[in-house]
């Protein structure tokens, strides 16, 4: 832990000389992160947050499921949308790896959403269930009976603004998703996809 803190503060000092206007927002974000860690430690035993968690603005965490956030993650709120982690069942599990940035991202989890290390995600909507039954007679049933499949986002994936990722999707490492895309099928590693529905654009060099 000491090593990680030393690296972070060394990085902050280096940037401070180049961009001194960023010192205050970075400090407030780190203090916000400590506030949320203490808050959830006291009130939400199923929430675990790693070292050097930073929050620019605020974020929303709701529901009765389990949430794990790795080390050196940061959450940023947009003007009209906060980063939100929502678990809709007691068995739901959101796991976010190390060095992940979320910016106005909404995760709605009924089963399992996994985001691996070094991912950057803009104001996307990621959901692992259908939210409601298609059948009119079954739409008033509780969330436990709604069809759901886990979502898995591999290491070093970049997801742009206004992307929707549907249940059952796996995105391979190093891939990039273009703005305003709809992802309903698996995305292979080292690939750039965009569109509604998302189509292959080109391979990304390793």
N, CA and C atoms as a LAMMPS dump frame, in Angstrom:
ITEM: TIMESTEP
0
ITEM: NUMBER OF ATOMS
618
ITEM: BOX BOUNDS ff ff ff
-5.0000000000000000e+02 5.0000000000000000e+02
-5.0000000000000000e+02 5.0000000000000000e+02
-5.0000000000000000e+02 5.0000000000000000e+02
ITEM: ATOMS id mol type element x y z
1 1 1 N 0.84 -1.213 0
2 1 2 C 0 0 0
3 1 3 C 0.872 1.259 0
4 2 1 N 1.942 1.252 0.821
5 2 2 C 2.835 2.403 0.902
6 2 3 C 3.464 2.679 -0.455
7 3 1 N 3.863 1.603 -1.167
8 3 2 C 4.471 1.737 -2.481
9 3 3 C 3.537 2.413 -3.47
10 4 1 N 2.269 1.988 -3.469
11 4 2 C 1.273 2.555 -4.374
12 4 3 C 1.036 4.03 -4.069
13 5 1 N 0.925 4.376 -2.785
14 5 2 C 0.742 5.774 -2.396
15 5 3 C 1.938 6.62 -2.839
16 6 1 N 3.154 6.111 -2.645
17 6 2 C 4.356 6.857 -3.031
18 6 3 C 4.38 7.121 -4.532
19 7 1 N 4.028 6.101 -5.332
20 7 2 C 3.993 6.269 -6.785
21 7 3 C 2.947 7.299 -7.195
22 8 1 N 1.782 7.248 -6.534
23 8 2 C 0.703 8.171 -6.879
24 8 3 C 1.099 9.614 -6.568
25 9 1 N 1.648 9.838 -5.371
26 9 2 C 1.999 11.206 -4.991
27 9 3 C 3.182 11.733 -5.804
28 10 1 N 4.082 10.844 -6.217
29 10 2 C 5.171 11.253 -7.106
30 10 3 C 4.601 11.704 -8.45
31 11 1 N 3.619 10.938 -8.94
32 11 2 C 2.957 11.291 -10.199
33 11 3 C 2.228 12.63 -10.081
34 12 1 N 1.553 12.843 -8.952
35 12 2 C 0.83 14.102 -8.719
36 12 3 C 1.789 15.285 -8.701
37 13 1 N 2.932 15.123 -8.042
38 13 2 C 3.92 16.205 -7.974
39 13 3 C 4.469 16.537 -9.359
40 14 1 N 4.723 15.51 -10.156
41 14 2 C 5.229 15.735 -11.512
42 14 3 C 4.219 16.507 -12.356
43 15 1 N 2.944 16.13 -12.247
44 15 2 C 1.9 16.834 -13.007
45 15 3 C 1.66 18.234 -12.471
46 16 1 N 1.868 18.417 -11.164
47 16 2 C 1.623 19.721 -10.542
48 16 3 C 2.518 20.796 -11.138
49 17 1 N 3.746 20.421 -11.452
50 17 2 C 4.66 21.392 -12.052
51 17 3 C 4.233 21.751 -13.475
52 18 1 N 3.669 20.784 -14.186
53 18 2 C 3.258 21.022 -15.565
54 18 3 C 1.87 21.66 -15.652
55 19 1 N 0.948 21.215 -14.778
56 19 2 C -0.446 21.674 -14.82
57 19 3 C -0.937 21.982 -13.403
58 20 1 N -0.493 23.093 -12.819
59 20 2 C -0.837 23.392 -11.42
60 20 3 C -2.333 23.561 -11.165
61 21 1 N -3.109 23.879 -12.205
62 21 2 C -4.556 24.061 -12.028
63 21 3 C -5.268 22.753 -11.686
64 22 1 N -4.592 21.608 -11.861
65 22 2 C -5.217 20.313 -11.573
66 22 3 C -5.031 19.863 -10.125
67 23 1 N -4.215 20.596 -9.36
68 23 2 C -3.906 20.161 -7.992
69 23 3 C -5.159 20.126 -7.121
70 24 1 N -5.938 21.215 -7.137
71 24 2 C -7.12 21.293 -6.273
72 24 3 C -8.167 20.236 -6.633
73 25 1 N -8.573 20.086 -7.918
74 25 2 C -9.548 19.033 -8.241
75 25 3 C -9.069 17.634 -7.865
76 26 1 N -7.778 17.352 -8.062
77 26 2 C -7.246 16.024 -7.729
78 26 3 C -7.29 15.779 -6.226
79 27 1 N -6.99 16.818 -5.45
80 27 2 C -7.017 16.687 -3.987
81 27 3 C -8.44 16.455 -3.492
82 28 1 N -9.392 17.223 -4.039
83 28 2 C -10.798 17.059 -3.644
84 28 3 C -11.303 15.668 -4.026
85 29 1 N -10.915 15.186 -5.205
86 29 2 C -11.342 13.854 -5.653
87 29 3 C -10.826 12.764 -4.719
88 30 1 N -9.579 12.905 -4.259
89 30 2 C -9.002 11.919 -3.34
90 30 3 C -9.716 11.956 -1.99
91 31 1 N -10.019 13.161 -1.501
92 31 2 C -10.76 13.288 -0.236
93 31 3 C -12.171 12.713 -0.376
94 32 1 N -12.812 12.965 -1.515
95 32 2 C -14.129 12.361 -1.78
96 32 3 C -14.052 10.838 -1.733
97 33 1 N -12.982 10.302 -2.321
98 33 2 C -12.799 8.857 -2.32
99 33 3 C -12.709 8.292 -0.915
100 34 1 N -11.955 8.97 -0.044
101 34 2 C -11.853 8.525 1.353
102 34 3 C -13.208 8.622 2.052
103 35 1 N -13.954 9.679 1.742
104 35 2 C -15.285 9.838 2.339
105 35 3 C -16.185 8.658 1.987
106 36 1 N -16.224 8.286 0.693
107 36 2 C -17.081 7.169 0.278
108 36 3 C -16.601 5.846 0.858
109 37 1 N -15.289 5.665 0.97
110 37 2 C -14.769 4.431 1.573
111 37 3 C -15.245 4.286 3.011
112 38 1 N -15.154 5.376 3.77
113 38 2 C -15.592 5.351 5.175
114 38 3 C -17.101 5.15 5.259
115 39 1 N -17.841 5.866 4.398
116 39 2 C -19.303 5.77 4.4
117 39 3 C -19.765 4.338 4.141
118 40 1 N -19.22 3.726 3.097
119 40 2 C -19.663 2.374 2.749
120 40 3 C -19.123 1.325 3.71
121 41 1 N -17.964 1.586 4.319
122 41 2 C -17.446 0.668 5.337
123 41 3 C -18.404 0.61 6.52
124 42 1 N -18.974 1.758 6.857
125 42 2 C -19.887 1.827 8.005
126 42 3 C -21.287 1.312 7.666
127 43 1 N -21.755 1.584 6.449
128 43 2 C -23.161 1.328 6.127
129 43 3 C -23.401 0.149 5.194
130 44 1 N -22.409 -0.231 4.402
131 44 2 C -22.631 -1.262 3.381
132 44 3 C -21.526 -2.31 3.461
133 45 1 N -21.758 -3.383 4.183
134 45 2 C -20.732 -4.397 4.407
135 45 3 C -20.401 -5.186 3.138
136 46 1 N -21.256 -5.138 2.127
137 46 2 C -21.012 -5.89 0.895
138 46 3 C -20.289 -5.049 -0.159
139 47 1 N -19.764 -3.895 0.257
140 47 2 C -19.031 -3.016 -0.653
141 47 3 C -17.574 -2.932 -0.204
142 48 1 N -16.642 -3.206 -1.132
143 48 2 C -15.21 -3.097 -0.845
144 48 3 C -14.57 -2.173 -1.866
145 49 1 N -13.797 -1.206 -1.376
146 49 2 C -13.151 -0.218 -2.244
147 49 3 C -11.653 -0.243 -1.979
148 50 1 N -10.85 -0.287 -3.035
149 50 2 C -9.403 -0.386 -2.92
150 50 3 C -8.722 0.944 -2.623
151 51 1 N -7.398 0.94 -2.736
152 51 2 C -6.573 2.101 -2.406
153 51 3 C -6.69 3.187 -3.483
154 52 1 N -6.46 4.421 -3.059
155 52 2 C -6.396 5.58 -3.943
156 52 3 C -7.629 5.731 -4.836
157 53 1 N -8.788 5.527 -4.242
158 53 2 C -10.06 5.722 -4.936
159 53 3 C -10.351 7.212 -5.01
160 54 1 N -10.66 7.724 -6.206
161 54 2 C -10.954 9.15 -6.383
162 54 3 C -12.326 9.332 -7.017
163 55 1 N -13.037 10.338 -6.535
164 55 2 C -14.368 10.641 -7.063
165 55 3 C -14.42 12.119 -7.425
166 56 1 N -14.593 12.404 -8.701
167 56 2 C -14.755 13.774 -9.178
168 56 3 C -16.25 14.067 -9.242
169 57 1 N -16.726 14.879 -8.319
170 57 2 C -18.161 15.129 -8.191
171 57 3 C -18.741 14.177 -7.173
172 58 1 N -19.67 13.341 -7.592
173 58 2 C -20.27 12.356 -6.688
174 58 3 C -20.627 11.121 -7.507
175 59 1 N -21.019 10.048 -6.827
176 59 2 C -21.501 8.884 -7.564
177 59 3 C -22.59 8.19 -6.77
178 60 1 N -23.352 7.372 -7.473
179 60 2 C -24.505 6.708 -6.88
180 60 3 C -24.237 5.213 -6.765
181 61 1 N -24.459 4.666 -5.577
182 61 2 C -24.369 3.22 -5.377
183 61 3 C -25.633 2.781 -4.661
184 62 1 N -26.406 1.89 -5.293
185 62 2 C -27.668 1.478 -4.69
186 62 3 C -27.914 -0.005 -4.914
187 63 1 N -28.784 -0.577 -4.078
188 63 2 C -29.124 -1.985 -4.182
189 63 3 C -28.494 -2.811 -3.084
190 64 1 N -28.822 -4.101 -3.07
191 64 2 C -28.413 -4.982 -1.975
192 64 3 C -27.364 -6 -2.392
193 65 1 N -26.796 -5.865 -3.601
194 65 2 C -25.798 -6.81 -4.081
195 65 3 C -24.398 -6.475 -3.596
196 66 1 N -23.426 -7.231 -4.097
197 66 2 C -22.025 -7.088 -3.709
198 66 3 C -21.283 -6.251 -4.747
199 67 1 N -20.416 -5.345 -4.262
200 67 2 C -19.632 -4.48 -5.151
201 67 3 C -18.18 -4.48 -4.685
202 68 1 N -17.248 -4.704 -5.619
203 68 2 C -15.82 -4.615 -5.327
204 68 3 C -15.165 -3.682 -6.336
205 69 1 N -14.426 -2.696 -5.831
206 69 2 C -13.719 -1.724 -6.665
207 69 3 C -12.235 -1.841 -6.346
208 70 1 N -11.394 -2.012 -7.361
209 70 2 C -9.969 -2.237 -7.168
210 70 3 C -9.193 -0.98 -6.807
211 71 1 N -7.866 -1.095 -6.857
212 71 2 C -6.971 0.007 -6.501
213 71 3 C -6.857 1.023 -7.638
214 72 1 N -6.629 2.282 -7.238
215 72 2 C -6.306 3.357 -8.171
216 72 3 C -7.389 3.579 -9.228
217 73 1 N -8.647 3.48 -8.817
218 73 2 C -9.778 3.742 -9.719
219 73 3 C -10.295 5.164 -9.519
220 74 1 N -10.873 5.731 -10.557
221 74 2 C -11.502 7.043 -10.406
222 74 3 C -12.846 7.063 -11.116
223 75 1 N -13.808 7.748 -10.486
224 75 2 C -15.152 7.929 -11.036
225 75 3 C -15.378 9.419 -11.259
226 76 1 N -15.941 9.76 -12.405
227 76 2 C -16.246 11.145 -12.738
228 76 3 C -17.727 11.257 -13.072
229 77 1 N -18.376 12.296 -12.589
230 77 2 C -19.785 12.526 -12.91
231 77 3 C -19.908 13.512 -14.062
232 78 1 N -20.832 13.231 -14.965
233 78 2 C -21.182 14.18 -16.013
234 78 3 C -22.174 15.2 -15.449
235 79 1 N -22.437 16.255 -16.208
236 79 2 C -23.36 17.293 -15.743
237 79 3 C -24.749 16.712 -15.497
238 80 1 N -25.212 15.857 -16.407
239 80 2 C -26.574 15.335 -16.308
240 80 3 C -26.631 13.88 -15.851
241 81 1 N -25.482 13.248 -15.629
242 81 2 C -25.521 11.841 -15.227
243 81 3 C -24.316 11.475 -14.36
244 82 1 N -24.613 10.936 -13.174
245 82 2 C -23.558 10.455 -12.292
246 82 3 C -23.131 9.055 -12.708
247 83 1 N -21.894 8.71 -12.376
248 83 2 C -21.511 7.303 -12.411
249 83 3 C -22.357 6.57 -11.375
250 84 1 N -23.01 5.476 -11.802
251 84 2 C -23.952 4.767 -10.927
252 84 3 C -23.703 3.267 -10.983
253 85 1 N -23.614 2.653 -9.81
254 85 2 C -23.501 1.2 -9.687
255 85 3 C -24.771 0.717 -9.003
256 86 1 N -25.599 -0.021 -9.739
257 86 2 C -26.918 -0.424 -9.245
258 86 3 C -27.006 -1.945 -9.247
259 87 1 N -27.263 -2.532 -8.09
260 87 2 C -27.507 -3.974 -8.015
261 87 3 C -28.981 -4.187 -7.703
262 88 1 N -29.634 -5.015 -8.512
263 88 2 C -31.089 -5.158 -8.391
264 88 3 C -31.519 -6.446 -7.697
265 89 1 N -30.559 -7.323 -7.359
266 89 2 C -30.855 -8.539 -6.597
267 89 3 C -29.785 -8.727 -5.525
268 90 1 N -30.089 -9.521 -4.524
269 90 2 C -29.122 -9.758 -3.447
270 90 3 C -27.931 -10.586 -3.917
271 91 1 N -28.086 -11.344 -5.011
272 91 2 C -26.995 -12.161 -5.546
273 91 3 C -26.157 -11.433 -6.595
274 92 1 N -26.516 -10.22 -6.933
275 92 2 C -25.786 -9.466 -7.955
276 92 3 C -24.368 -9.153 -7.482
277 93 1 N -23.428 -9.115 -8.439
278 93 2 C -22.027 -8.862 -8.101
279 93 3 C -21.397 -7.996 -9.182
280 94 1 N -20.947 -6.807 -8.801
281 94 2 C -20.188 -5.922 -9.685
282 94 3 C -18.735 -5.945 -9.225
283 95 1 N -17.832 -6.317 -10.123
284 95 2 C -16.404 -6.341 -9.798
285 95 3 C -15.652 -5.459 -10.776
286 96 1 N -14.974 -4.453 -10.253
287 96 2 C -14.198 -3.505 -11.055
288 96 3 C -12.732 -3.677 -10.683
289 97 1 N -11.875 -3.873 -11.673
290 97 2 C -10.462 -4.138 -11.432
291 97 3 C -9.674 -2.9 -11.04
292 98 1 N -8.357 -2.983 -11.169
293 98 2 C -7.461 -1.888 -10.814
294 98 3 C -7.294 -0.912 -11.981
295 99 1 N -7.056 0.355 -11.644
296 99 2 C -6.744 1.387 -12.644
297 99 3 C -7.864 1.56 -13.673
298 100 1 N -9.09 1.555 -13.188
299 100 2 C -10.267 1.708 -14.059
300 100 3 C -10.858 3.105 -13.891
301 101 1 N -11.226 3.736 -14.999
302 101 2 C -11.893 5.026 -14.958
303 101 3 C -13.304 4.931 -15.519
304 102 1 N -14.278 5.417 -14.756
305 102 2 C -15.671 5.461 -15.207
306 102 3 C -16.123 6.914 -15.212
307 103 1 N -16.751 7.348 -16.295
308 103 2 C -17.158 8.745 -16.422
309 103 3 C -18.629 8.831 -16.822
310 104 1 N -19.499 8.961 -15.825
311 104 2 C -20.93 8.991 -16.094
312 104 3 C -21.483 7.636 -16.494
313 105 1 N -20.749 6.567 -16.202
314 105 2 C -21.145 5.204 -16.572
315 105 3 C -22.245 4.695 -15.652
316 106 1 N -23.201 3.956 -16.211
317 106 2 C -24.248 3.315 -15.409
318 106 3 C -24.119 1.804 -15.559
319 107 1 N -23.917 1.108 -14.44
320 107 2 C -23.902 -0.352 -14.408
321 107 3 C -25.151 -0.808 -13.677
322 108 1 N -26.01 -1.554 -14.363
323 108 2 C -27.216 -2.104 -13.734
324 108 3 C -27.09 -3.621 -13.725
325 109 1 N -26.92 -4.181 -12.531
326 109 2 C -26.524 -5.578 -12.397
327 109 3 C -27.56 -6.401 -11.638
328 110 1 N -28.015 -7.482 -12.284
329 110 2 C -28.875 -8.457 -11.616
330 110 3 C -28.134 -9.759 -11.331
331 111 1 N -27.087 -10.021 -12.115
332 111 2 C -26.313 -11.254 -11.977
333 111 3 C -24.842 -10.934 -11.721
334 112 1 N -24.099 -10.577 -12.787
335 112 2 C -22.67 -10.313 -12.626
336 112 3 C -22.172 -9.408 -13.745
337 113 1 N -21.46 -8.348 -13.361
338 113 2 C -20.76 -7.483 -14.312
339 113 3 C -19.309 -7.404 -13.866
340 114 1 N -18.394 -7.818 -14.741
341 114 2 C -16.965 -7.808 -14.442
342 114 3 C -16.271 -6.831 -15.385
343 115 1 N -15.503 -5.903 -14.821
344 115 2 C -14.673 -4.984 -15.603
345 115 3 C -13.236 -5.187 -15.143
346 116 1 N -12.372 -5.64 -16.04
347 116 2 C -10.995 -5.938 -15.667
348 116 3 C -10.139 -4.666 -15.629
349 117 1 N -8.845 -4.836 -15.323
350 117 2 C -7.914 -3.723 -15.114
351 117 3 C -7.754 -2.842 -16.358
352 118 1 N -7.432 -1.569 -16.098
353 118 2 C -7.016 -0.606 -17.115
354 118 3 C -8.101 -0.278 -18.142
355 119 1 N -9.358 -0.427 -17.78
356 119 2 C -10.448 -0.039 -18.687
357 119 3 C -10.82 1.425 -18.48
358 120 1 N -11.2 2.088 -19.556
359 120 2 C -11.747 3.441 -19.499
360 120 3 C -13.108 3.438 -20.184
361 121 1 N -14.127 3.86 -19.436
362 121 2 C -15.5 3.788 -19.94
363 121 3 C -16.18 5.137 -19.746
364 122 1 N -16.708 5.691 -20.826
365 122 2 C -17.415 6.975 -20.758
366 122 3 C -18.851 6.739 -20.285
367 123 1 N -19.766 7.637 -20.654
368 123 2 C -21.143 7.555 -20.148
369 123 3 C -21.936 6.488 -20.903
370 124 1 N -21.482 5.25 -20.727
371 124 2 C -22.145 4.088 -21.317
372 124 3 C -23.175 3.527 -20.345
373 125 1 N -24.064 2.677 -20.886
374 125 2 C -25.052 1.969 -20.066
375 125 3 C -24.792 0.482 -20.239
376 126 1 N -24.491 -0.201 -19.139
377 126 2 C -24.14 -1.62 -19.169
378 126 3 C -25.132 -2.374 -18.302
379 127 1 N -25.823 -3.343 -18.893
380 127 2 C -26.884 -4.05 -18.172
381 127 3 C -26.766 -5.547 -18.44
382 128 1 N -26.962 -6.364 -17.408
383 128 2 C -26.813 -7.816 -17.568
384 128 3 C -28.148 -8.56 -17.523
385 129 1 N -29.247 -7.841 -17.691
386 129 2 C -30.558 -8.493 -17.692
387 129 3 C -31.483 -7.792 -18.675
388 130 1 N -32.656 -8.394 -18.875
389 130 2 C -33.656 -7.788 -19.763
390 130 3 C -34.473 -6.713 -19.058
391 131 1 N -34.273 -6.545 -17.753
392 131 2 C -34.991 -5.573 -16.92
393 131 3 C -36.455 -5.96 -16.708
394 132 1 N -37.139 -6.367 -17.788
395 132 2 C -38.53 -6.82 -17.691
396 132 3 C -38.737 -7.99 -18.65
397 133 1 N -39.742 -8.806 -18.365
398 133 2 C -40.115 -9.875 -19.286
399 133 3 C -40.741 -9.292 -20.545
400 134 1 N -40.525 -9.958 -21.682
401 134 2 C -41.148 -9.532 -22.93
402 134 3 C -42.653 -9.791 -22.898
403 135 1 N -43.044 -10.891 -22.293
404 135 2 C -44.46 -11.24 -22.189
405 135 3 C -45.211 -10.227 -21.33
406 136 1 N -46.333 -9.725 -21.843
407 136 2 C -47.112 -8.717 -21.114
408 136 3 C -47.596 -9.233 -19.766
409 137 1 N -47.906 -10.537 -19.687
410 137 2 C -48.442 -11.105 -18.451
411 137 3 C -47.39 -11.246 -17.354
412 138 1 N -46.102 -11.193 -17.731
413 138 2 C -45.043 -11.454 -16.754
414 138 3 C -44.249 -10.202 -16.39
415 139 1 N -44.626 -9.045 -16.909
416 139 2 C -43.829 -7.841 -16.692
417 139 3 C -43.857 -7.334 -15.262
418 140 1 N -44.845 -7.753 -14.495
419 140 2 C -44.939 -7.28 -13.115
420 140 3 C -44.242 -8.219 -12.131
421 141 1 N -43.558 -9.262 -12.631
422 141 2 C -42.841 -10.177 -11.747
423 141 3 C -41.567 -9.521 -11.231
424 142 1 N -41.041 -10.031 -10.115
425 142 2 C -39.853 -9.409 -9.518
426 142 3 C -38.6 -9.697 -10.352
427 143 1 N -37.505 -8.984 -9.98
428 143 2 C -36.265 -9.067 -10.746
429 143 3 C -35.62 -10.445 -10.73
430 144 1 N -35.938 -11.259 -9.726
431 144 2 C -35.315 -12.575 -9.619
432 144 3 C -35.652 -13.456 -10.821
433 145 1 N -36.816 -13.244 -11.428
434 145 2 C -37.266 -14.115 -12.517
435 145 3 C -36.97 -13.555 -13.908
436 146 1 N -36.354 -12.382 -13.991
437 146 2 C -36.056 -11.76 -15.286
438 146 3 C -34.841 -12.45 -15.922
439 147 1 N -34.866 -12.714 -17.233
440 147 2 C -33.708 -13.323 -17.9
441 147 3 C -32.448 -12.477 -17.724
442 148 1 N -31.338 -13.133 -17.373
443 148 2 C -30.09 -12.404 -17.154
444 148 3 C -28.883 -13.253 -17.553
445 149 1 N -27.826 -12.574 -18.016
446 149 2 C -26.56 -13.21 -18.365
447 149 3 C -25.445 -12.23 -18.037
448 150 1 N -24.347 -12.733 -17.503
449 150 2 C -23.265 -11.864 -17.047
450 150 3 C -22.603 -11.113 -18.208
451 151 1 N -22.044 -9.954 -17.876
452 151 2 C -21.275 -9.135 -18.821
453 151 3 C -19.825 -9.125 -18.356
454 152 1 N -18.898 -9.32 -19.296
455 152 2 C -17.471 -9.362 -18.945
456 152 3 C -16.699 -8.462 -19.904
457 153 1 N -16.013 -7.471 -19.343
458 153 2 C -15.188 -6.544 -20.127
459 153 3 C -13.732 -6.79 -19.743
460 154 1 N -12.927 -7.212 -20.707
461 154 2 C -11.546 -7.623 -20.438
462 154 3 C -10.616 -6.419 -20.276
463 155 1 N -9.342 -6.705 -20.044
464 155 2 C -8.353 -5.667 -19.742
465 155 3 C -8.167 -4.668 -20.884
466 156 1 N -7.935 -3.416 -20.472
467 156 2 C -7.514 -2.353 -21.382
468 156 3 C -8.514 -2.086 -22.504
469 157 1 N -9.793 -2.169 -22.18
470 157 2 C -10.856 -1.859 -23.149
471 157 3 C -11.257 -0.395 -22.999
472 158 1 N -11.471 0.285 -24.116
473 158 2 C -11.965 1.659 -24.122
474 158 3 C -13.377 1.661 -24.694
475 159 1 N -14.298 2.278 -23.961
476 159 2 C -15.696 2.354 -24.393
477 159 3 C -16.104 3.819 -24.424
478 160 1 N -16.559 4.288 -25.573
479 160 2 C -16.838 5.704 -25.776
480 160 3 C -18.236 6.089 -25.282
481 161 1 N -18.621 7.312 -25.571
482 161 2 C -19.856 7.891 -25.034
483 161 3 C -21.117 7.274 -25.647
484 162 1 N -22.178 7.209 -24.831
485 162 2 C -23.516 6.77 -25.261
486 162 3 C -23.541 5.361 -25.868
487 163 1 N -22.705 4.498 -25.348
488 163 2 C -22.703 3.089 -25.764
489 163 3 C -23.643 2.303 -24.855
490 164 1 N -24.383 1.35 -25.419
491 164 2 C -25.208 0.43 -24.635
492 164 3 C -24.67 -0.984 -24.812
493 165 1 N -24.398 -1.651 -23.692
494 165 2 C -23.902 -3.028 -23.707
495 165 3 C -24.952 -3.911 -23.055
496 166 1 N -25.441 -4.886 -23.804
497 166 2 C -26.552 -5.728 -23.347
498 166 3 C -26.066 -6.997 -22.658
499 167 1 N -26.996 -7.703 -22.074
500 167 2 C -26.687 -8.902 -21.291
501 167 3 C -25.969 -9.965 -22.123
502 168 1 N -25.096 -10.726 -21.447
503 168 2 C -24.408 -11.837 -22.081
504 168 3 C -23.207 -11.481 -22.928
505 169 1 N -22.805 -10.219 -22.962
506 169 2 C -21.716 -9.771 -23.844
507 169 3 C -20.354 -9.988 -23.187
508 170 1 N -19.391 -10.453 -23.985
509 170 2 C -17.984 -10.537 -23.592
510 170 3 C -17.186 -9.668 -24.554
511 171 1 N -16.367 -8.759 -24.013
512 171 2 C -15.516 -7.897 -24.837
513 171 3 C -14.062 -8.269 -24.567
514 172 1 N -13.333 -8.648 -25.618
515 172 2 C -11.945 -9.069 -25.485
516 172 3 C -11.004 -7.912 -25.185
517 173 1 N -9.83 -8.237 -24.68
518 173 2 C -8.888 -7.214 -24.219
519 173 3 C -8.385 -6.327 -25.356
520 174 1 N -8.084 -5.08 -24.986
521 174 2 C -7.529 -4.05 -25.875
522 174 3 C -8.511 -3.528 -26.923
523 175 1 N -9.757 -3.949 -26.882
524 175 2 C -10.713 -3.506 -27.897
525 175 3 C -11.25 -2.109 -27.598
526 176 1 N -11.779 -1.466 -28.633
527 176 2 C -12.335 -0.112 -28.532
528 176 3 C -13.745 -0.128 -29.115
529 177 1 N -14.678 0.511 -28.404
530 177 2 C -16.066 0.624 -28.87
531 177 3 C -16.351 2.091 -29.18
532 178 1 N -16.772 2.372 -30.412
533 178 2 C -17.032 3.74 -30.836
534 178 3 C -18.3 4.319 -30.233
535 179 1 N -18.426 5.638 -30.303
536 179 2 C -19.545 6.363 -29.694
537 179 3 C -20.891 5.907 -30.253
538 180 1 N -21.913 5.922 -29.379
539 180 2 C -23.311 5.655 -29.743
540 180 3 C -23.535 4.256 -30.318
541 181 1 N -22.731 3.295 -29.886
542 181 2 C -22.854 1.926 -30.399
543 181 3 C -23.78 1.086 -29.53
544 182 1 N -24.369 0.057 -30.14
545 182 2 C -25.179 -0.929 -29.434
546 182 3 C -24.468 -2.276 -29.527
547 183 1 N -24.09 -2.825 -28.367
548 183 2 C -23.335 -4.079 -28.323
549 183 3 C -24.251 -5.186 -27.821
550 184 1 N -24.584 -6.119 -28.715
551 184 2 C -25.457 -7.243 -28.357
552 184 3 C -24.758 -8.588 -28.498
553 185 1 N -23.583 -8.597 -29.136
554 185 2 C -22.832 -9.835 -29.34
555 185 3 C -21.402 -9.658 -28.841
556 186 1 N -20.705 -10.775 -28.656
557 186 2 C -19.327 -10.737 -28.168
558 186 3 C -18.412 -9.984 -29.129
559 187 1 N -17.422 -9.3 -28.545
560 187 2 C -16.438 -8.542 -29.315
561 187 3 C -15.077 -9.21 -29.119
562 188 1 N -14.383 -9.599 -30.192
563 188 2 C -13.073 -10.236 -30.032
564 188 3 C -12.011 -9.245 -29.56
565 189 1 N -10.891 -9.777 -29.095
566 189 2 C -9.789 -8.938 -28.618
567 189 3 C -9.178 -8.131 -29.762
568 190 1 N -8.574 -6.987 -29.395
569 190 2 C -7.815 -6.158 -30.339
570 190 3 C -8.646 -5.742 -31.555
571 191 1 N -9.883 -5.313 -31.29
572 191 2 C -10.792 -4.956 -32.386
573 191 3 C -11.479 -3.623 -32.106
574 192 1 N -11.756 -2.887 -33.181
575 192 2 C -12.523 -1.646 -33.092
576 192 3 C -13.886 -1.901 -33.714
577 193 1 N -14.937 -1.714 -32.895
578 193 2 C -16.321 -1.906 -33.34
579 193 3 C -17.105 -0.614 -33.122
580 194 1 N -18.065 -0.338 -33.996
581 194 2 C -18.938 0.828 -33.825
582 194 3 C -20.215 0.62 -34.63
583 195 1 N -21.285 1.337 -34.225
584 195 2 C -22.534 1.306 -34.979
585 195 3 C -23.689 0.69 -34.216
586 196 1 N -24.886 0.73 -34.847
587 196 2 C -26.111 0.169 -34.261
588 196 3 C -26.733 -0.792 -35.273
589 197 1 N -26.617 -2.111 -35.06
590 197 2 C -25.765 -2.734 -34.043
591 197 3 C -24.292 -2.579 -34.41
592 198 1 N -23.409 -2.799 -33.455
593 198 2 C -21.983 -2.582 -33.68
594 198 3 C -21.433 -3.525 -34.749
595 199 1 N -20.628 -2.973 -35.632
596 199 2 C -19.986 -3.735 -36.707
597 199 3 C -18.465 -3.602 -36.592
598 200 1 N -17.766 -4.607 -37.1
599 200 2 C -16.303 -4.577 -37.098
600 200 3 C -15.807 -3.454 -38.006
601 201 1 N -14.874 -2.639 -37.481
602 201 2 C -14.278 -1.552 -38.266
603 201 3 C -12.856 -1.918 -38.692
604 202 1 N -12.025 -2.284 -37.71
605 202 2 C -10.65 -2.684 -38.043
606 202 3 C -9.992 -3.346 -36.839
607 203 1 N -8.884 -4.025 -37.11
608 203 2 C -8.083 -4.613 -36.042
609 203 3 C -7.226 -3.531 -35.398
610 204 1 N -6.939 -3.717 -34.112
611 204 2 C -6.08 -2.796 -33.375
612 204 3 C -4.739 -3.482 -33.147
613 205 1 N -3.626 -2.843 -33.527
614 205 2 C -2.312 -3.468 -33.321
615 205 3 C -2.044 -3.709 -31.836
616 206 1 N -1.344 -4.792 -31.527
617 206 2 C -0.976 -5.088 -30.132
618 206 3 C -0.036 -4.02 -29.596
